[in-house]
Amino acid sequence: MDLGLSGRTYIVTGGSRGLGLATAESLVADGANVVVSSRSQESVDAAVERLGERAVGVAADNAGEDTATALVAVAQEHFGGLHGALVSVGGPPATSVTDTTDQQWRDAFESVFLGGVRLATTVAENLSDGGSIALVLSTSAKAPMPGLAISNGLRPGLAMVAKTLADELGPRGIRVNALLPGRVDTERVQELDALSGDAAATRERVESSIPLRRYGRPEEFGRAAAFLLSPAAGYLTGVSLPVDGGITRAL
């Protein structure tokens, strides 16, 4: 199946590892150009080397007020245009509501929520008919996850922003969707499993609750994200797509 990605250009934030890198790899494999970003220059450089000549990298923090504008400028300067973005950020720290400090809420809001909204709206200003934006959220947008109070608080709001933005941008032919990954086998998920003190036992317990009885592979998420961003998904907008092996029990 031809996704129609050849020659198109996408920004991928959080693109140096995990779900962002997996998406960048899928986009490049289908002929797209990518601008990948993360906070670490070393990680960005490693990702660009892995992705090859269709990729350029920028060390930038999603919380930075100038980050979105800078990423758009790089895409336009290096590849001559922009067709969409995957807005992905690292997960906020694991904590309970009662143990979360005001500063932790503020920091996460700046990076996860406001940074994500700023990126989406800035990218949208530079897209034309056929453009596509996807926000990487979490299954916590639909149901709370134990020990992830900050994510539980912010992700549902971002899902509603994405849905609202889909309404606002639809008349311009621009699509906005969200991806809700479940337990995908990334460094972040491995770190969360390890918080229990017995990562192997935690993984076994969680896998038993997933209908497919396993964690997802990053490339499986990457292919789903690439499809959702691509012209092949041209009539999908305002969708929150779980990529979770069936673990979400809500519709």
N, C-alpha and C positions, 0 to 999 in steps of 0.2 A: 504494500500500500504506500503510495506516494503522499507524504504529509504536506507537500507544497512548501517546504522550508528552505529550499535551495536559494541562496543569495540573500535571505532575509537576516536581519540583525536583531539580537535580543540582549538586554541587560539581565544578568543573573547575580543578584546580591547573595551573600553567603555562599559564593560559588567556588570556594577553595576546598571544600570537603563536604561529606555527607550528601544530603538531598540536593543541595544546590549544585555540587560538582556532578552528581549523577545526571541531573537535568542538562547541564552544560554539555556533558559528553553525548547525550542523546540528540541534542540540537545539532552539535557539530557533525555527528555521524550522518545526519540527514541533510547536510549541506549548508547549515546556518552559520552565521558569524555570532560570536558572543563577546560581551564585555563582562568579565567576572570581577567581583569585588569581595573583599573581606578586610578585617582590621589589620591583619598581619601581612606585611610586604613579602616576607619569606614564603608564606602560604600561597599568596597570589602568584608569585613567581613560579612556584612548583606546579600550580594548577595550569598556568599558561603553557609551561613546558610539556605537560602531559596532554593538553588539548591540541597543541600544534598551531599552525599558522592562521587558523580561523579565529584565534582568541587573542584578546589583549586583556590586561589586568590593571586594576586600580586598588590601591590600599586605601580604604575609606570605611568610616563608621556610619551605619544607617542613621544614627542619632544626629549626625552632623547636619547643620542647616544647609550647607552648600553641597552635600554629597549627591543629592539627586541631580542637581544642575550639572555637576562635574561629570557624572556618569553619562548623561545624555550628550554632553559635548564630546566626550571621548568616542561614543558610538558614531556620532555624525562625522567627526574628523577622520576616524580611521576607516569607517566602512560606508560613509556617504549617506547614512540614513538610520532610521530606527523603526522597528515593526512591533516591538513589545517588550515585556519584562516579566521575569519571575522574581517576585519580592519575597525573599527568604531571610530570616534572621535567626541567630542562635537562640536556643531556648533560655528563658530566664531561670534564675536559680531555683532549685527545689526547696520548698518551704511550706509551712502551714500558714493559714490566715493569721492566727494569733501570734506567730513568731516573725511575721514579715514586718520590717521597719518601714517607716514613711519614705526613707531614702531609697530603699529597694523598690518600692512601688513607683517612685518618681523616675528612677533610672530605667526601669523596665518600660514604663509608659513612653519615655522619650525614644527609646530604641525600638521596642516591639510595636507600639501603637502609633505614636506620632510619626516616627521615622518611616514606618510602612505606609501610612496615609500620604505623607509628603512625597515619597517615591512614586506611589501610584498616580497621584494627581499631576506631578511634574512630568512623568512619562506621558501621561494622557494628553497633555498640552502639545506634545510633539509627535503625536500619532495621527494618521489619517485613516480613512475607511479601510477596514481589514486589520487594524491594529488589535493587539490582544495583551491583556495583563492578567497574571495569575498570582494570587497571594498564597504562600505556604503557611497554613495555620496548624491545626491539630484536631484530633478527635475530641479534644477538650472544648472545642467550639460547640459541641452538642451535649456532652456529658462530662462532668468533672472527673479528673484523674487524681487519685490519692497522692498527697505530697507535692502537688504542683499548683499551689494556690494562685500564684501570679499568672500563670498561663490560663488557668480556669477563669480568672477575672478578665483578662484582656482579649483572649481569642474570640469569644462570642461577639464582642463589640466590633472587632475587625471583620468578622463574617458579615455582620449587618452593614458595615461600611462598604464592603465589596458588593453586596447585593444592591445597595442604594446607588453606588457608582455605576453599576451595570445599567440601572434605569436612566441615569443622567447621560451616560456616554453612548447608549444604544442608538439614538437618532443619528449619531455621527458614524455609525458602523464600527464602533470600537467595543470589543467584548471584554468583560471582567468576570473572572471566576475565582474560586478558592479551592485549594487542595487540602484535605484533612488526613494527613498521614497518621497511621496507628503505630504499631511496634515494627518499625523498619530497622534493620540491623546496621545502625550507624554508630559512630563513636559516642554521640550524645546518648543514645539509648543504652549502650553498654555502660556508660557512666551512671545512668539512672539505675540500672540493674545492680550495679556494684554498691550503691548506697545502702542496700539491705544487709550488706556484710556477707552475702552468699549469692553472687551473681548467677551462678549456674542454677541454683534452686529457684531463684526468682524467674529466670527465663523459662524453666520447665513449667512453673506454675502459670505464667502468663500464656505460654503457648497452648496449654490445655484449655484456655478460655477462648482461643481464636478458632473459628470454624475451620480454617485451613490448617490448623495445628502447627504453625511455624511463623517465624518472623518474616517480614518482607525483605526482599533484597533491594539495595539502593537503586539498581538499574531498573527494577520494576516500577518504582516510583518515577524515575527519570523518564521512562517511556510514556507513562501516563501524563506527566507534566508537559512533555514535548507535544504530545497529541493535543492537549487542551489549549496550548498556545498556538498551535498551527492552523493554517487555513482549512485543514481537514475537519476541524471542529467548528466550522464557520457559523453554525446555527446554535451553538451552546453559549449562553451567557447567563450570569446570575446564579450559576450552579456552584454548590459546595460538594465537591467530589471526594468521598472517603476512599483512601487507598490504604486499607487496613485489614485485609484478609477476612472481613466480615465481623470484626469484633464489635463495631458500633451496633447497638441493639435498637436504636431509633431509626425511623425512616429518613 
